[in-house]
């Protein structure tokens, strides 16, 4: 009798706990959607919101700067950067006086529509091109991608060279030959990231991982950028492109046509050659262990192993740069999100490159 009573009590406790969990998840999910709606209202009231058809869905196309300027500079986001139209502005400020800046989102990013199809590089570039045409922004373009956006820009410049005036790649993912069976990464965890994002459970993680970047923004911009990051992480499109990262890099390498379009690759993470450079930029041994997975019995060994790994990656990058053709490499030590880490210094490098195009 006592056992049955205990089981009943335990069952009731478990039921109450489950109900509480469900209630909490409903609340966090509703709060997430309220944050996104507030972010949309901010973007609309400040001129950032401009949905344009990309064919199968709408994407946000924000323009600023000089509409009659020398160049149409098209910014392409790195992975999950759904708030670049806000977060990049300190870096792009030196460019906006004499050029038109176009912040072109892709499916699932920021306030753009999600897409449940395959985010292959061909698909993304075709929809980029369609969105610009529908926005009335005519070629030629200066493509300015960051991180994963570099693969899309490389394919674009290779396959449609008549549309591209120049390419500025900011610490971009390098196209390279992958053995898609032997070298395949286990990215299964990415499939599960959408659920906690959609349930509004990511603000603590965003605050931890993107806290430094968000601190560069105004008090009004911080919650907007955070909400746009959340929304991007919850999208099917961003999940699918992450799972296709190696496939897309490999495809771009195989189809890459060398050409003479002026290009610049601004190398950040592969620009470290000494332990002292790493320390000066905040890459402690613990950061290398915990964030980058570098092992070693001592701090000196961790630094040595990291530098050896980066030297190998630099050789892959150099092969990529050579295959693109007419591409200069500029090294600058810093964080991968250099538009937050050193926006003014980075902006000057970009401006100098553009001035070189003008002779």
C-alpha positions as CSV (number, residue, x, y, z in Angstrom):
1,X,0.0,0.0,0.0
2,X,2.8,2.4,1.0
3,X,4.6,1.6,-2.3
4,X,1.5,2.4,-4.4
5,X,1.0,5.6,-2.5
6,X,4.7,6.5,-3.1
7,X,4.4,5.8,-6.8
8,X,1.3,8.0,-7.0
9,X,3.0,10.8,-5.3
10,X,6.1,10.4,-7.5
11,X,3.9,10.4,-10.6
12,X,2.2,13.6,-9.5
13,X,5.5,15.3,-8.9
14,X,6.8,14.2,-12.3
15,X,3.5,15.5,-13.9
16,X,3.8,18.8,-12.1
17,X,7.4,19.2,-13.2
18,X,6.5,18.3,-16.8
19,X,3.7,20.9,-16.8
20,X,6.1,23.5,-15.4
21,X,8.7,22.8,-18.1
22,X,6.0,23.1,-20.8
23,X,4.8,26.4,-19.3
24,X,8.3,27.8,-19.1
25,X,9.0,26.7,-22.7
26,X,5.8,28.3,-23.9
27,X,6.7,31.5,-22.1
28,X,10.3,31.6,-23.5
29,X,9.0,30.9,-27.0
30,X,6.5,33.7,-26.8
31,X,9.1,36.1,-25.4
32,X,11.4,35.1,-28.3
33,X,8.8,36.1,-30.9
34,X,8.1,39.3,-29.1
35,X,11.8,40.1,-29.2
36,X,11.9,39.4,-32.9
37,X,8.8,41.6,-33.5
38,X,10.4,44.5,-31.6
39,X,13.5,44.1,-33.7
40,X,11.5,44.3,-36.9
41,X,9.8,47.4,-35.6
42,X,13.2,49.0,-34.9
43,X,14.5,48.0,-38.4
44,X,11.3,49.4,-40.1
45,X,11.4,52.7,-38.1
46,X,15.1,53.2,-38.8
47,X,15.1,52.3,-42.5
48,X,16.8,49.0,-42.3
49,X,13.8,46.9,-43.4
50,X,13.4,46.3,-47.1
51,X,12.2,42.9,-48.1
52,X,12.8,42.0,-51.8
53,X,11.9,38.9,-53.7
54,X,14.8,36.5,-54.3
55,X,12.6,34.2,-56.3
56,X,11.5,31.5,-53.8
57,X,11.4,33.8,-50.8
58,X,12.1,37.4,-49.7
59,X,15.4,38.6,-48.4
60,X,16.3,41.9,-46.7
61,X,18.3,44.3,-48.8
62,X,19.4,47.4,-46.9
63,X,21.2,50.2,-48.8
64,X,23.1,53.2,-47.4
65,X,25.9,55.5,-48.3
66,X,26.1,57.4,-51.6
67,X,23.6,56.1,-54.1
68,X,25.5,57.8,-56.9
69,X,28.9,56.8,-55.5
70,X,31.8,55.2,-57.3
71,X,31.1,51.6,-56.4
72,X,28.2,49.3,-55.4
73,X,29.6,47.4,-52.5
74,X,27.6,44.3,-51.7
75,X,28.2,43.0,-48.1
76,X,27.6,39.2,-47.7
77,X,27.3,37.8,-44.1
78,X,29.3,35.2,-42.5
79,X,27.7,32.2,-40.8
80,X,24.7,33.3,-38.6
81,X,25.4,37.0,-38.9
82,X,21.8,38.1,-39.3
83,X,22.5,41.5,-37.9
84,X,25.3,42.7,-40.2
85,X,23.3,45.7,-41.4
86,X,23.8,47.1,-37.9
87,X,27.0,45.4,-36.6
88,X,29.2,46.3,-39.6
89,X,28.5,50.0,-39.8
90,X,31.5,51.2,-37.8
91,X,33.7,49.2,-40.2
92,X,31.9,50.5,-43.4
93,X,31.7,54.1,-42.2
94,X,34.8,55.2,-44.2
95,X,33.3,53.6,-47.4
96,X,29.9,55.1,-47.2
97,X,30.7,58.7,-48.2
98,X,31.8,57.8,-51.8
99,X,30.1,54.5,-52.3
100,X,26.7,52.8,-52.1
101,X,26.7,50.0,-49.5
102,X,24.3,47.1,-50.0
103,X,23.8,44.7,-47.0
104,X,22.4,41.6,-48.8
105,X,21.0,38.9,-46.5
106,X,20.3,35.4,-47.5
107,X,17.4,33.1,-46.6
108,X,16.9,32.6,-42.9
109,X,19.1,35.5,-42.0
110,X,17.8,38.5,-40.0
111,X,14.3,39.4,-41.1
112,X,14.6,37.5,-44.4
113,X,12.2,34.6,-45.0
114,X,13.3,31.1,-44.1
115,X,13.8,28.5,-46.8
116,X,13.4,24.7,-46.4
117,X,15.2,23.7,-49.6
118,X,18.9,23.0,-50.2
119,X,21.3,25.9,-49.5
120,X,23.8,24.9,-52.2
121,X,26.2,27.5,-53.4
122,X,24.5,27.7,-56.8
123,X,21.1,28.3,-55.1
124,X,22.4,31.0,-52.8
125,X,24.2,32.9,-55.5
126,X,21.3,32.8,-57.9
127,X,19.0,34.2,-55.3
128,X,21.5,36.9,-54.4
129,X,21.6,37.9,-58.0
130,X,17.8,37.9,-58.3
131,X,17.4,40.0,-55.2
132,X,19.7,42.7,-56.4
133,X,18.0,42.8,-59.8
134,X,14.6,43.1,-58.1
135,X,16.0,45.8,-55.8
136,X,17.1,47.8,-58.9
137,X,20.8,47.6,-58.0
138,X,22.7,47.0,-61.2
139,X,26.1,45.4,-61.7
140,X,29.0,45.7,-61.6
141,X,29.4,45.0,-57.9
142,X,32.2,45.0,-55.4
143,X,31.5,41.9,-53.3
144,X,32.5,42.2,-49.6
145,X,31.9,38.9,-47.8
146,X,32.9,37.8,-44.4
147,X,33.7,34.2,-43.3
148,X,31.3,31.7,-44.9
149,X,30.2,34.5,-47.3
150,X,33.6,34.2,-49.0
151,X,32.7,30.9,-50.6
152,X,29.5,32.4,-52.2
153,X,31.5,35.5,-53.4
154,X,34.2,33.3,-54.9
155,X,31.7,31.3,-56.9
156,X,29.9,34.4,-58.0
157,X,33.0,36.1,-59.3
158,X,34.2,32.9,-60.9
159,X,30.9,32.1,-62.8
160,X,29.7,35.6,-63.5
161,X,32.8,37.7,-63.9
162,X,31.1,40.3,-66.0
163,X,29.0,41.3,-62.9
164,X,31.9,41.7,-60.6
165,X,34.2,44.7,-60.4
166,X,36.2,43.5,-57.4
167,X,36.1,41.2,-54.4
168,X,37.1,42.0,-50.8
169,X,37.1,38.8,-48.7
170,X,37.3,39.4,-44.9
171,X,38.7,36.3,-43.3
172,X,36.6,34.1,-45.5
173,X,36.2,30.4,-45.6
174,X,38.5,29.1,-48.2
175,X,37.4,26.9,-51.1
176,X,39.4,23.7,-50.9
177,X,39.3,20.1,-52.1
178,X,37.6,18.0,-49.4
179,X,37.2,14.2,-49.5
180,X,33.5,14.4,-48.6
181,X,33.6,10.9,-47.1
182,X,37.0,10.8,-45.5
183,X,37.1,14.4,-44.2
184,X,33.5,14.8,-43.3
185,X,32.9,16.7,-40.1
186,X,30.4,15.5,-37.5
187,X,28.0,18.5,-37.5
188,X,25.1,16.6,-36.1
189,X,24.8,19.0,-33.1
190,X,23.9,21.8,-35.5
191,X,20.7,19.9,-36.4
192,X,19.6,20.3,-32.8
193,X,20.4,24.0,-32.4
194,X,17.2,25.1,-34.1
195,X,15.0,23.7,-31.4
196,X,16.4,25.6,-28.4
197,X,16.6,28.7,-30.6
198,X,13.0,28.4,-31.7
199,X,12.0,28.0,-28.1
200,X,13.7,31.2,-27.1
201,X,16.4,29.5,-24.9
202,X,19.5,31.1,-26.5
203,X,19.8,34.6,-24.9
204,X,22.3,33.3,-22.2
205,X,24.4,31.7,-24.9
206,X,24.3,34.7,-27.2
207,X,25.3,37.0,-24.2
208,X,28.2,34.7,-23.5
209,X,29.4,34.1,-27.1
210,X,28.6,37.5,-28.6
211,X,28.9,39.7,-25.5
212,X,32.0,41.5,-26.7
213,X,30.5,42.2,-30.1
214,X,27.2,43.4,-28.7
215,X,29.1,45.8,-26.4
216,X,30.2,47.7,-29.4
217,X,26.6,48.7,-30.2
218,X,24.4,51.3,-28.7
219,X,21.9,50.4,-25.9
220,X,19.1,50.6,-28.5
221,X,20.9,48.3,-31.0
222,X,22.0,45.5,-28.6
223,X,18.6,43.8,-28.1
224,X,17.8,44.2,-31.8
225,X,21.1,42.5,-32.8
226,X,20.6,39.8,-30.2
227,X,17.1,39.0,-31.5
228,X,18.2,38.9,-35.1
229,X,20.9,36.4,-34.1
230,X,18.3,34.3,-32.3
231,X,16.0,34.3,-35.3
232,X,18.9,33.4,-37.7
233,X,19.9,30.5,-35.5
234,X,16.3,29.2,-35.5
235,X,16.1,29.0,-39.3
236,X,16.2,25.9,-41.4
237,X,18.3,27.7,-44.1
238,X,21.2,28.5,-41.7
239,X,21.2,25.0,-40.4
240,X,21.3,23.5,-43.9
241,X,24.1,25.7,-45.1
242,X,26.2,24.8,-42.1
243,X,25.7,21.1,-42.9
244,X,26.7,21.8,-46.5
245,X,29.8,23.8,-45.7
246,X,32.3,21.2,-46.8
247,X,30.2,20.3,-49.8
248,X,30.0,23.9,-50.9
249,X,33.7,24.6,-50.3
250,X,34.6,21.5,-52.4
251,X,32.2,22.4,-55.2
252,X,33.6,26.0,-55.5
253,X,37.1,24.6,-55.6
254,X,36.3,22.2,-58.4
255,X,34.4,24.9,-60.5
256,X,36.7,27.8,-59.7
257,X,37.8,29.7,-62.8
258,X,40.9,31.8,-62.4
259,X,40.4,35.4,-63.6
260,X,41.9,38.9,-63.4
261,X,39.1,40.5,-61.3
262,X,41.0,42.5,-58.6
263,X,40.7,40.8,-55.2
264,X,41.9,41.2,-51.7
265,X,41.9,38.6,-48.9
266,X,42.1,40.2,-45.5
267,X,43.5,37.3,-43.4
268,X,42.8,37.6,-39.6
269,X,42.9,34.2,-37.9
270,X,45.8,32.9,-40.0
271,X,47.8,36.0,-39.5
272,X,49.5,34.8,-36.3
273,X,53.1,33.7,-36.5
274,X,54.3,34.0,-32.9
275,X,53.1,33.3,-29.4
276,X,53.5,37.0,-28.5
277,X,51.1,38.0,-31.3
278,X,48.5,35.6,-30.0
279,X,48.8,36.9,-26.4
280,X,48.6,40.5,-27.5
281,X,45.2,39.8,-29.2
282,X,43.8,37.9,-26.2
283,X,44.4,34.3,-27.4
284,X,45.4,32.8,-24.1
285,X,46.4,29.2,-23.8
286,X,43.1,28.5,-22.0
287,X,41.2,30.1,-24.9
288,X,43.1,27.9,-27.4
289,X,42.3,24.9,-25.3
290,X,38.6,25.5,-24.6
291,X,37.5,27.3,-27.7
292,X,39.8,25.9,-30.4
293,X,40.4,22.5,-28.9
294,X,44.2,22.7,-29.0
295,X,45.9,20.2,-26.7
296,X,49.3,20.3,-25.0
297,X,51.0,19.4,-21.7
298,X,52.1,23.0,-21.1
299,X,51.0,26.5,-22.3
300,X,54.0,26.8,-24.5
301,X,53.1,23.5,-26.2
302,X,49.5,24.6,-26.7
303,X,50.8,27.8,-28.5
304,X,53.3,25.8,-30.6
305,X,50.6,23.3,-31.6
306,X,48.2,26.1,-32.5
307,X,50.8,27.9,-34.6
308,X,51.7,24.6,-36.4
309,X,48.0,24.0,-37.2
310,X,47.5,27.5,-38.5
311,X,50.6,27.2,-40.7
312,X,49.1,24.2,-42.4
313,X,45.8,26.0,-42.8
314,X,47.7,29.0,-44.2
315,X,49.1,26.8,-47.0
316,X,45.5,25.8,-47.9
317,X,44.5,29.5,-47.9
318,X,47.5,30.4,-50.1
319,X,46.5,27.7,-52.7
320,X,43.0,29.2,-52.7
321,X,44.3,32.7,-53.2
322,X,46.5,31.6,-56.1
323,X,43.7,29.7,-57.8
324,X,41.4,32.8,-57.6
325,X,43.9,34.9,-59.5
326,X,44.9,38.5,-59.1
327,X,44.4,38.4,-55.3
328,X,46.5,40.2,-52.8
329,X,46.7,39.0,-49.2
330,X,46.8,41.4,-46.3
331,X,47.4,40.1,-42.8
332,X,46.1,41.7,-39.6
333,X,46.0,39.9,-36.3
334,X,42.7,40.1,-34.4
335,X,39.4,38.3,-33.7
336,X,37.6,36.7,-36.6
337,X,34.7,39.2,-36.1
338,X,37.1,42.0,-37.1
339,X,34.3,44.4,-37.8
340,X,33.7,44.5,-34.0
341,X,37.3,44.0,-32.9
342,X,39.1,46.6,-35.0
343,X,36.4,48.4,-37.2
344,X,38.3,51.6,-37.9
345,X,41.6,49.8,-38.8
346,X,39.8,47.3,-41.0
347,X,37.7,50.1,-42.6
348,X,40.9,51.9,-43.6
349,X,42.3,48.8,-45.3
350,X,39.1,48.4,-47.2
351,X,39.1,52.0,-48.3
352,X,42.7,51.9,-49.4
353,X,41.9,48.9,-51.6
354,X,38.9,50.7,-53.2
355,X,41.0,53.8,-53.8
356,X,43.5,51.5,-55.6
357,X,40.7,50.5,-58.0
358,X,40.2,54.1,-58.9
359,X,43.8,54.5,-59.9
